[in-house]
Amino acid sequence: MNRFEDTVCAAIRSMHLLIVEYGGEERLVQPYVYGDDHAGKRLLSAYQVAGGSASGASAGWKFFRMDKVTSVALSDRRFHSPRPEFQRDDGAFARIVCQIGD
């Protein structure tokens, strides 16, 4: 179990935004899916709404490798419905631990 699993899954269930420290940058994200990819790496699929980015794109859909995340905190902000382009049971995941709508 990843040390951030309880916080990430609680945020997904309650639709709270997460503050994620990743690549030396703080990012504000809407978490959607948390699980393992086909190589066995733990991932978070999220929509980033603010913060830094190595690619320069501070907003948009992103995968965060949890072994590269240095901290996760629950924000007091919520989002009230999934983004219209969200697809459940994302094929990038071999095993889903939690996702929006569970």
Secondary structure, DSSP 8 states (H G I E B T S, - for coil): --TTHHHHHHHHHHTEEEEEEETTEEEEEEEEEEEEETTS-EEEEEEEEEE--TTS--SEEEEEEGGGEEEEEEEEEE--S--TT--SS-TTEEEEEEETT-
